[in-house]
């Protein structure tokens, strides 16, 4: 029987342990590692009724909207399901598969400073980023920009639009 002081195994690192028993000795190298950090939990997640669209807000404050089809139209009073988490949302990602961003989709997400649109997004609708802190937006493949799409996006300074834009309906600011 041999005993080992296990307190040396409570600190991460490599320790050499020598065990002597009668006229024999054995030397071991013991490596103690920190437990893997737990994956941070999402702040919130859900689906949009009547669509094939899901959304998640991760621990870092990124709202990702994914699935297929159009993000529905909302109003200033009938808001998107993620709006109640507005103070935690810092970034918006519209994933591949989303074709349109509906009216007021990201309305009043005051802490959101950036947005990434996938190349599947073809249409932007009424005041979709109104009330955000987004200063720049890139439209990689947007074809249609509806009237007032950027109205009341007071922080917006730069719009990077390529040759894909074919239709601009009325005044977009």
Backbone as a ProteinNet text record, in pm:
[ID]
protein_1_A
[PRIMARY]
XXXXXXXXXXXXXXXXXXXXXXXXXXXXXXXXXXXXXXXXXXXXXXXXXXXXXXXXXXXXXXXXXXXXXXXXXXXXXXXXXXXXXXXXXXXXXXXXXXXXXXXXXXXXXXXXXXXXXXXXXXXXXXXXXXXXXXXXXXXXXXXXXXXXXXXXXXXXXXXXXXXXXXXXXXXXX
[TERTIARY]
83.6	0	87.4	53.2	124.1	20.9	56	-34	31	-52	-5.1	-80.4	-8.4	-70.8	-146.4	-278.9	-359.1	-378.2	-335.2	-351.3	-268.4	-162.6	-82.5	-157.6	-263.5	-339.5	-454.7	-468.3	-576.9	-541.9	-415	-370.7	-330.5	-379	-347.4	-198	-145.6	-4	49	180.1	244.4	326.5	310.3	380.9	444.8	568.4	634.2	618.1	569.5	544.8	629.6	705.2	783.9	726.7	701.9	646	750.7	779.8	875.4	799.1	828.5	764.1	865.9	894.7	999.6	1127.6	1181.8	1307.3	1285.4	1160.4	1129.2	1077.7	1103.7	1047.7	988.8	891.9	831	807.1	836.2	817.2	710.5	618.1	506.8	502.4	465.4	437.9	287.1	233.6	89.5	58.3	-31.4	-74.6	-218.6	-240.6	-374.2	-417.5	-533.1	-584.2	-707.3	-728.8	-851.1	-968.7	-1082.5	-1199.5	-1233.8	-1285.4	-1324.6	-1430.5	-1417.3	-1519	-1654.6	-1755.1	-1890	-1927.6	-1999.1	-2048.2	-2147.1	-2129.8	-2225.9	-2365.7	-2460.3	-2598.3	-2648.3	-2740.6	-2803.1	-2893	-2902.9	-2989.9	-3135.7	-3166.2	-3303.4	-3301.4	-3407.9	-3422.4	-3569.1	-3602.3	-3741.5	-3760.6	-3886.3	-3923.2	-4029.2	-4048.6	-4153.1	-4271.1	-4383.2	-4503.2	-4537	-4574.2	-4617.3	-4503.6	-4379	-4263.7	-4168.2	-4065.1	-3955.7	-3833.7	-3857.3	-3750.7	-3734	-3607	-3570.9	-3476.2	-3466.9	-3376	-3312.8	-3192.9	-3122.3	-3038.3	-3032.2	-2943.1	-2840.9	-2713.8	-2611.6	-2562.2	-2475.5	-2427.1	-2349.8	-2295.3	-2220.9	-2312.8	-2441.4	-2535.9	-2557.5	-2524.6	-2548.2	-2683.3	-2769.5	-2898.3	-2875.8	-2901.7	-2891.1	-3029.9	-3071.6	-3200.4	-3169.5	-3224.5	-3192.9	-3319.9	-3304.6	-3417.9	-3434.4	-3558.6	-3585.9	-3709	-3706.2	-3821	-3798.5	-3908.4	-3904.8	-3929.3	-3850.5	-3882.3	-4008.7	-4113.5	-4241.8	-4233.8	-4337.6	-4352.9	-4402.4	-4348.9	-4393.4	-4430.9	-4478.2	-4508.6	-4435.3	-4445.4	-4380.8	-4445.6	-4570.2	-4636.4	-4643.6	-4652.2	-4651.3	-4511.6	-4419.5	-4277.7	-4234.5	-4114.6	-4055.7	-4034.1	-4028.9	-4019.9	-3890.3	-3785.3	-3658.3	-3651.4	-3749.1	-3746.1	-3740	-3799.5	-3796.4	-3655.2	-3561.6	-3422	-3332.2	-3391.8	-3320.9	-3195	-3198.1	-3081.9	-2963.5	-2985.9	-2877.3	-2822.9	-2891.7	-2851.9	-2752.6	-2631.3	-2524.7	-2494.9	-2528.3	-2497	-2613.3	-2640.8	-2747.4	-2685.1	-2718	-2673.1	-2796.9	-2811.8	-2921.5	-2857.9	-2884.3	-2815.5	-2867.9	-2791.6	-2826.4	-2961.9	-3044.6	-3179.4	-3286.9	-3254.4	-3350.5	-3351	-3469.8	-3480.5	-3518.5	-3600.1	-3648	-3644.6	-3623.2	-3630.7	-3749	-3848.5	-3975.3	-3969.7	-4081.1	-4097.4	-4063.6	-3987.2	-3955.3	-3895.4	-3831.9	-3780.6	-3683.6	-3598.1	-3498.5	-3518.6	-3642.4	-3681.4	-3639.4	-3574.6	-3542.5	-3445.6	-3359.8	-3252.4	-3135.7	-3151	-3064	-2916.7	-2886.2	-2747.7	-2681.7	-2759.9	-2705.6	-2620.2	-2490.7	-2397.2	-2355	-2388.3	-2350.4	-2454.7	-2455.1	-2547.3	-2475.2	-2495	-2440.2	-2556.5	-2562.6	-2667.5	-2606.6	-2671.5	-2624	-2657.1	-2598	-2621.6	-2760.8	-2835.1	-2971	-3072.2	-3034.1	-3125.8	-3138.2	-3259.1	-3284.5	-3367.7	-3438.9	-3526.4	-3522.6	-3520.8	-3525.6	-3652.1	-3722.5	-3851.4	-3848.4	-3960	-3981	-3909.3	-3821.1	-3757.5	-3707.3	-3647.7	-3607.9	-3498.4	-3417.1	-3316.5	-3338.2	-3458.1	-3490.9	-3456.8	-3391.9	-3363.9	-3243.7	-3164.9	-3043.3	-2924.9	-2809.1	-2685.2	-2594.2	-2651.2	-2573.9	-2525.3	-2393.4	-2334.8	-2302.6	-2288.8	-2252.1	-2321.6	-2364.4	-2428.9	-2379.7	-2356.1	-2317.5	-2432.3	-2468.4	-2578.9	-2519.3	-2477.2	-2403	-2480.2	-2611.4	-2687.7	-2830.2	-2854.5	-2989	-3026.7	-3148.2	-3198	-3301.6	-3384.8	-3493.5	-3483.2	-3488.8	-3493.2	-3625	-3712.6	-3845.6	-3840.9	-3948	-3959.4	-3936	-3857.3	-3826	-3749.7	-3682	-3606.8	-3507.6	-3441.9	-3341.1	-3389.8	-3519.3	-3574.9	-3557.6	-3520.9	-3504.3	-3394	-3303.5	-3181.3	-3076.6	-3093.7	-3020.1	-2868.9	-2822.5	-2678.4	-2611.8	-2690.5	-2636.7	-2563.4	-2436.2	-2352.8	-2309.9	-2292.9	-2238.8	-2325.8	-2362.1	-2431.4	-2343.6	-2296	-2215.3	-2307.8	-2347.7	-2438.9	-2366.4	-2381.6	-2317.6	-2410	-2372.9	-2449	-2577.4	-2597.9	-2717.3	-2844.8	-2835	-2954.8	-3016.8	-3140.7	-3211.4	-3329.6	-3394	-3515	-3501	-3523.7	-3533.2	-3670.1	-3753.5	-3891.3	-3902.1	-3922.3	-3944.8	-3823.5	-3850.2	-3745.5	-3708.6	-3581.5	-3541.2	-3488.1	-3472.7	-3423.3	-3530.7
-118.8	0	124.3	216.5	343.8	454.6	564.2	678.8	793.3	869.1	984.3	1106	1213.9	1339.5	1394	1383.6	1421.7	1572.3	1649.1	1793.7	1847.3	1778.5	1824.5	1807.8	1729.6	1704.9	1803.6	1899	1994.6	2116.7	2133.1	2248.2	2197.9	2265.9	2224.5	2236.6	2140.1	2139.7	1997.5	1986.1	1855.4	1838.8	1723.3	1692.9	1555.6	1544.5	1414.6	1358.2	1235	1169.4	1043.2	1028.5	907.3	832.6	705.8	621.5	516.8	507.7	407.5	306	179.6	73.1	-36.9	-63.1	-157.6	-119.5	-205.1	-173	-131.9	-97.7	-59.8	83.8	149.2	283	289.1	374.6	399.8	550.1	602.3	745.6	763	851.2	879.3	1028.9	1060.8	1200.7	1213.1	1303.2	1322.8	1461.6	1464.5	1592.3	1615.8	1727.7	1766.6	1883.2	1869.7	1976.5	2039.2	2164.3	2233.7	2169.4	2162.8	2111.2	2205.2	2147.9	2228.1	2328.7	2451.8	2550.1	2510.1	2537.8	2506	2599.6	2546.2	2628.6	2729.1	2855.5	2952.1	2923	2945	2920.2	3036.2	3007	3111.5	3196	3323	3413.2	3378.1	3353	3318.6	3257	3186.8	3129.1	3099.8	3084.7	3056.2	3039.4	3030.5	3021.5	3127.5	3155.9	3250.6	3168.9	3181.3	3105.2	3122.5	3011.6	3013.4	3025.5	3013.4	3022.9	2907.1	2899.5	2804.7	2880	2976	3062.4	3043.4	3029.6	3019.5	3133.8	3164.9	3270	3230.2	3281.3	3254.6	3376.9	3407.7	3511.6	3440.7	3443.5	3372.1	3456.6	3398.4	3463.6	3591.4	3604.9	3726	3837.1	3808.3	3909.5	3912.2	3803.2	3795.8	3731.4	3805.5	3752.4	3693	3563.3	3497.8	3451.1	3494.4	3453.7	3361.3	3239.1	3139.8	3069.1	2992.3	2918.5	2954.2	2943.9	2978.1	3066.9	3156	3242.3	3383.6	3451.6	3593	3611.6	3700.7	3745.7	3830.2	3800.1	3869.2	4019.1	4087.6	4229.4	4243.4	4343.2	4377.6	4524.8	4573.4	4716.3	4766.6	4895.4	4949.5	4895.9	4853.5	4800.7	4648.3	4585.3	4438.2	4399.8	4383.4	4368.4	4222.5	4205.7	4072.7	4005	3871.8	3800.2	3827.8	3872	3898.5	4039	4121.7	4260.8	4273.5	4181.7	4191.6	4170.3	4127.4	4109.4	4218.6	4330.7	4437.7	4484.3	4493.1	4543.9	4448.5	4322.9	4224.4	4201.6	4248.7	4222.2	4327.8	4281.5	4371.1	4356.1	4241.1	4211.6	4132.2	4154.1	4082.6	4006.7	3878.1	3796.6	3737.4	3765.5	3706.7	3597.9	3473.8	3358.2	3323.9	3239.6	3191.6	3121.7	3152.8	3095.1	3199.5	3307.8	3416.5	3501.3	3520.6	3591.7	3738.2	3770	3906.6	3940.8	4069	4119	4213.3	4175	4246.9	4379	4452.8	4581.9	4568.8	4662.9	4676.3	4549.2	4465.3	4337.2	4354	4454.1	4474.8	4610	4651.2	4779.9	4794.1	4906.4	4949.6	4857.5	4788.3	4710.9	4808.1	4893.8	5008.9	4975.2	4857.8	4818.6	4750.1	4717.8	4649.6	4747.6	4714.3	4802.4	4747.8	4621.6	4565.3	4466.2	4448.1	4353.4	4286.6	4156.4	4079.2	4015.5	4042.6	3984.1	3878.2	3763.2	3658.6	3697.6	3624.9	3652	3608.4	3540.9	3501.7	3612.7	3715.2	3826.5	3911.3	3915.8	3986.5	4112.6	4125.9	4241.5	4293.7	4426.8	4496.8	4579.9	4576.2	4643.7	4758.5	4820.3	4941.7	4942	5038.2	5068.9	4944.5	4853.9	4725.9	4738.5	4846.8	4865.8	4996.9	5045.7	5169.9	5156.2	5258.8	5262.1	5179.6	5127.9	5054.5	5150.9	5100.9	5178.8	5136.1	5074.6	5027	5148	5152.4	5264.4	5229.4	5100.3	5057.3	4926.1	4914.9	4791.4	4756.2	4627.2	4576.1	4492.2	4517.1	4446.8	4356.9	4235.3	4153.5	4113	4092.4	4047.8	4103	4209.5	4267.6	4322.5	4288.4	4333	4443.6	4438	4534.7	4601.8	4733.9	4811.4	4887.4	4852	4912	5052.2	5125.2	5261.7	5266.3	5362.6	5390.2	5276.9	5194.3	5084.1	5134.1	5246.9	5299.7	5422.1	5450.9	5564.7	5542.1	5647.3	5648	5554.2	5518.4	5446.6	5555.2	5631.1	5754.8	5737.1	5621.3	5596.8	5556	5514.4	5461.5	5570.2	5543.6	5638.5	5584.3	5450.7	5390.7	5272.9	5271.9	5158.1	5109	4986.1	4924.7	4838.2	4892.6	4821	4791.9	4671.6	4632.2	4648	4585.1	4592.7	4511	4436.4	4352	4433.4	4555.1	4637	4677.2	4631.6	4657.6	4751.7	4743.5	4823.1	4897.7	5028.5	5110.1	5176.6	5145.8	5193.1	5322.6	5431.5	5558.5	5605.6	5682.9	5736.8	5631.5	5593.3	5485.2	5539.2	5673.9	5732.2	5812.9
0	0	0	-89.6	-95.1	-91.6	-36	-34.3	-110	-173.8	-250	-198.8	-181	-141.9	-262.6	-260.9	-377.1	-389.4	-291.8	-305	-420.6	-461.4	-574.3	-705.3	-704.7	-826.9	-845.3	-753.7	-762.6	-845.5	-879.8	-958	-1096.1	-1199.9	-1337	-1361.6	-1434.4	-1469.4	-1470.2	-1485.2	-1487.7	-1360.3	-1296.9	-1172.8	-1187.2	-1138.4	-1135.9	-995.5	-990.1	-861.9	-856.9	-747.9	-728	-608.9	-630.9	-526.2	-490	-360.7	-312.7	-228.9	-254.7	-179.3	-161	-36.6	0.3	-74	-156.2	-223.4	-368.4	-404.3	-541.8	-545.4	-655.3	-676.5	-816.3	-830.1	-960.9	-971.7	-1088.3	-1111.8	-1219	-1191.4	-1282.2	-1311.7	-1431.7	-1465.2	-1475.8	-1398	-1392	-1448.4	-1544.8	-1600.7	-1561	-1497.3	-1454.2	-1542.2	-1605	-1690.9	-1628.7	-1666.9	-1624	-1696.1	-1632.7	-1704.6	-1820.7	-1926.3	-2041.8	-1999	-2045.4	-2006.8	-2062.6	-1985.4	-2031.2	-2144.5	-2241.4	-2349.8	-2291	-2326.6	-2273.2	-2326.5	-2241.7	-2282.6	-2366.6	-2453.9	-2533.4	-2444.7	-2478.2	-2403.7	-2432.3	-2559.8	-2598.8	-2737.6	-2769.8	-2903.4	-2927.8	-3055.3	-3088.2	-3236.9	-3275.2	-3416.4	-3442.5	-3570.2	-3608.4	-3659.8	-3592.7	-3629	-3776.1	-3840.1	-3978.2	-4079.2	-4032.9	-4123.3	-4095.7	-4176.7	-4153.8	-4102	-4015.2	-3965.7	-3815.5	-3775.6	-3634.6	-3600.3	-3473.4	-3428.5	-3296.3	-3273.3	-3148.9	-3114.2	-2985.9	-2935.8	-2848.5	-2890.7	-2814.2	-2696.5	-2615.8	-2495	-2523.3	-2644.2	-2680.4	-2731.7	-2746.2	-2791.2	-2941	-3010.8	-3154.3	-3181.1	-3249	-3294.2	-3431.8	-3446	-3576.4	-3617.1	-3735.3	-3790.3	-3907	-3902.7	-4005.2	-4050.7	-4157.2	-4212.4	-4357.9	-4404.6	-4544.7	-4551.9	-4651.6	-4674.9	-4626.7	-4598.6	-4561.8	-4413.3	-4353.7	-4218.7	-4233.9	-4159.4	-4179.1	-4150.7	-4191.6	-4159.8	-4016.7	-3948	-3813.3	-3814.8	-3702.5	-3687.9	-3564.8	-3539.8	-3419.4	-3292.6	-3299.8	-3180.8	-3179.5	-3293.5	-3303.4	-3353.8	-3260.2	-3293.3	-3308	-3361.6	-3380.2	-3244.7	-3243	-3115.2	-3036.7	-3102.4	-3033.5	-2975.4	-3003.4	-2958.9	-2807.4	-2733.8	-2587.8	-2531.5	-2615	-2574.2	-2633.4	-2672.4	-2743.5	-2672.2	-2541.6	-2467.6	-2470.7	-2505.6	-2510	-2651.4	-2753.2	-2891.9	-2938.8	-2973.1	-3018.3	-3167	-3220.5	-3360	-3418.4	-3548.5	-3618	-3734.2	-3744.8	-3856.9	-3923.2	-4051.4	-4128.7	-4214.6	-4178.6	-4237.6	-4376.5	-4443.4	-4576.6	-4573.6	-4670.4	-4677.7	-4658.6	-4588.5	-4569.6	-4696.1	-4755.1	-4882.6	-4867.2	-4766.9	-4746.5	-4599.4	-4573.1	-4435.9	-4429.5	-4351.4	-4345.8	-4271.3	-4282.1	-4215.2	-4066.3	-4016.2	-3873.9	-3811.7	-3892.1	-3842.3	-3725.7	-3732.9	-3627.1	-3559.2	-3555.5	-3499.1	-3353.4	-3325.9	-3189.9	-3115.9	-3189.3	-3125.8	-3104.4	-3005.6	-2985.1	-2963.5	-2912.5	-2885.4	-3004.9	-3107.5	-3225.3	-3305	-3319.2	-3389.9	-3525.5	-3554.3	-3683.9	-3731.8	-3863.7	-3925.8	-4042.5	-4055.1	-4166.9	-4241.6	-4371.2	-4454.6	-4544.6	-4554.4	-4645.1	-4788.8	-4880.6	-5022.6	-5069.4	-4983.6	-5022.6	-4998.5	-4921.9	-4894.5	-5020.5	-5075.3	-5201.2	-5183.7	-5070.3	-5052.6	-4909.7	-4899.3	-4770.2	-4767	-4653.8	-4646.7	-4544.9	-4526.5	-4448.7	-4313.3	-4293.5	-4165.4	-4090.9	-4163.7	-4104.4	-3998.3	-4001.3	-3895	-3818.7	-3820.2	-3748.1	-3600.3	-3547.4	-3404.7	-3360.7	-3454.8	-3417.8	-3413.3	-3370.4	-3369.3	-3484.4	-3585.7	-3700.9	-3780.8	-3806.5	-3879.8	-4025.1	-4053.5	-4188.3	-4220.8	-4346.4	-4390.3	-4530.7	-4550.8	-4681.8	-4735.4	-4859.2	-4925	-5032.9	-4996.8	-5092.2	-5216.9	-5206.6	-5323.3	-5324.6	-5248.1	-5241.9	-5378.7	-5423.8	-5554.4	-5542.1	-5434.9	-5418	-5280.8	-5285.4	-5161.3	-5163.2	-5071.3	-5067	-5007.6	-5031.7	-4981.7	-4830.5	-4788.7	-4648.7	-4579.3	-4655.5	-4594.1	-4489.6	-4517.7	-4425.3	-4348.4	-4355.5	-4282.2	-4132.1	-4064.3	-3917.7	-3869.5	-3961.2	-3922.5	-3900.5	-3792.7	-3771	-3756.9	-3714.5	-3699.4	-3830.2	-3927.3	-4052.4	-4130.9	-4162.5	-4236.5	-4372.7	-4384.3	-4505.7	-4548.2	-4676.1	-4736	-4850.6	-4839.6	-4945.2	-5029.7	-5145.3	-5233.9	-5364.5	-5411.6	-5536	-5655	-5761.6	-5885.9	-5882.1	-5776.5	-5768.5	-5750.1	-5695	-5670.5	-5803.8	-5824	-5949.7	-5931.2	-5816.8	-5791.9	-5659.9	-5665.9	-5546.6	-5552.1	-5456.6	-5456.9	-5377.7	-5444.5	-5378.6	-5301.2	-5198.5	-5113.2	-5009.8	-5006.6	-4914	-4781.7	-4771.7	-4645.2	-4577.8
[MASK]
+++++++++++++++++++++++++++++++++++++++++++++++++++++++++++++++++++++++++++++++++++++++++++++++++++++++++++++++++++++++++++++++++++++++++++++++++++++++++++++++++++++++++++++

